[in-house]
Structure formats: structure tokens, C-alpha cells
Amino acid sequence: MKSPYSSSLSLISYTAFFLLFSSFIPKDCNAFTAQRWLDQTVYLPVYSHIYADSRYKDKPFQLTSIISIRNTDIQFPFILEKVDYYDSNGKLLASYQETALSIAPLASTRYIVPESDTLGGSGAKFIVTWKSKDAITEPIIEGIMIGTKMQQGISFVTDSQVLSGTLAP
């Protein structure tokens, strides 16, 4: 025989469980605030070449490097101040941005190191410096490497790393 109190006890148990564990749930589970920045200096690894398998007798597999810089802020531009290309030994090879360039909200720009440029080596990198008068969401700065040789193709992406910067107050 079923107790007349069993459904009431179940309801009380579920209510107690909900009240106990709901205190661990943040008030707004969907709340997210991206960090906002005023400036950054960013390190981006790229590759002029990589080493493939023995079919190529350990000769470098030449790559084209594409540097993509994207403004993720929907309101404010930023100023791209420097886009400098360095080789594996840290020697400055080229400055791709001689004058300041404004990147509009949600706009992007790119720089290309052609496959024929072998100076960077497998440890090539870019140092990118930007600033904004307004606090903005962090730009996306990434490298896309692509190369083909005979019927072999390869492509991959590298992410940047912030070396220094000023967070908005």
C-alpha cells in the first residue's frame, strides 16, 4: 500500500535539492564580458618552411605565410602601428607596416610572405603592435601557412601571444 505522504515527501525532496544546489549556479549563466584593451604588442609565429618526411630527403617544404589581423570590436577602430618580420635568429627582415593604419570596426587586413621568401626559416615570427584611444575587444591575429609541392599540399594556422599590453580600466 502506498503512503499518502509519499508524493508530498518527493515534492519536498525535489524542492530541497533544487534550493540547495541552485545556490551554486551563477545568477546569470550567460553573462560574459570580454576583456577590453587599449594597446598590445603581440608575437605571432610563422613558418617560411617546415621539414617533411624522407620522400623529400629532409629538404625544406616551402610555405606561403599569410598574416591575418582582424578587429573584433563592433564599435571602435584601432591603429596598427608595427608589423615587423623576423627570422629564426631574431634578426629583423622587414617592416610590413611603415605608417600607421586604421582598422575599422569588424574590418581586417592581411600581409603575405610569399613561398619564394626563404629568409625567415622555420622559426620566423612577426611582432605586431597596435593601439586604440577607446577600449576595444582583443583583435584576432593569426598566421595561415600554406604550401604545395607536386601533389602534396599542407596548410595550418598559428595563434598569436600577447607580449605586453594595457588593459582598459
N, C-alpha and C positions, 0 to 999 in steps of 0.2 A: 504494500500500500504506500502510495506517495504522500509525503508530508505536505500539508497545506502551506508550510513555510518555505519549501524548497525553492520556489520561484522567487520569493522575496529575498532569500539568502543569496541566490545567484545574482540578482539585481544589485544588492548591496555589495557583493564581492566585486562585480564589474565596476561599479561606481568607485569603490575604494581603490582599485587597481588604476583606473583612469586618473583619479585625483593625485595619487602618489606619483605616477610616472609622468604626468603632464607637467609637473614642475621642472623636469629635466629638459623639456622642449623649449628652445628659444622662442621668445614672444613672436618674432616674425621670421619664420624659417626661410623665406625668400629674400630677406634683406641682405644686400651685398653692396658694399661701397668700394669701388676701385681706388687704389692709391692714386693721388694726383701729384704731378711733378712740375717743377719749374725749369729744370735742366738735367742733362745726363751726359756722361761720356761712356760709350759702350764699346765693348770688344766683340768682334764677330770673326770667328774662324772661317776661312775659306780654303779651297784646295786648287792649285794650278794643275796638280796631277795626283794620282794615287798609284799604288803598285798593285798590279793584277797578278793572276796566277802564272804558273810556269809556261803556259802557252805563249806568253809574250816575253819570255826569257827575262823576267824581272825588269823590263823596260817600263818607264813611266807611262801610265794611261792618261793622256792629256784631257783636261776638262775646261769647259767654259764656266765661269763663275758669274752668277747674277746676284747682285745685292739689292734687296727689296726693302724700302723704308716706307712704312705706312702710318699715317696719322689716324689713330683710333678715336680721337676726340670728335664729338659731333658738333661742338660749338666753336672751338678756338684753333687757330693755326699754330705752328711752331716754326722756328728758324733753324734750318740745317746749316751749321757753321763749318764743320770739317768732315770730310770723308777721305781718310788717308789710308793708303795701301802699303803694307809692309811685307817683307819676305820672311822666310823661315828663321833668319838670323836677327830679325828685328830692325832691319835697315829699311828706311822709308824709300819706297819705289816711286810713288806717285800721289799727288793730291788731286782727287777727283772733283772736289768742290772748291774752286778758287774764290768764289764770292758767296756771300750768304744767300740762301734760297728759302723762300717761304713755302711751307707745305700747308695747304688749306685743310680745313676740317674734312675728314674722310678721304683725303687725297693721298696719292702715293707717288714715289719716284723710284727709279732704278738706275743702277750702274752695272756695266758689263765689263768683265775681264775676259777677253777672247781666248779661245783654246790655244791660239798661237803664242800667247804670252806665257812663257815658261819660267819667268824670273821669280815668281812668288814661291814656288815649291810646294811641298806637301804640308808645310807649316805656315802658309800665308795667312794674313789676317787684315782686317780693317779696324780702324779706330774711328768711331762716328761720334761727333759732338753736336748736340742740339740745345736750344733754349727756347723758352716761351715767357712772355710777360704775364700770361694767365696760367693758372694751374690747370694742367691737362692730364688726361689718361695717358698711360705709357704707350709710346709708339711701338709697333712691331718692326723689328729689324732682323732680317734673316737672310741667309745665303742659300742659293739654289745652285747646285753643281750638276752639270750635265755633260756627257761625252759619248761619242760613238766611235767605234773602230771596227771596220769590216761589218760584220753582222752583230756585233756586241754593242749593247747600249747600257749606260748606267746613269742614274740620277739619284740625288739625295739632298736633304735640307739640313742646314745648321742653324742653331739658335744663338742669339747674342747673350752677352752677360754684362750687366751694369758694373762699371768700374768705380764710378763716383756719380753723385747727383744731389740735387736739392729737392727734398720732399716739400710739398706745399704745407703751410701751417694749418 
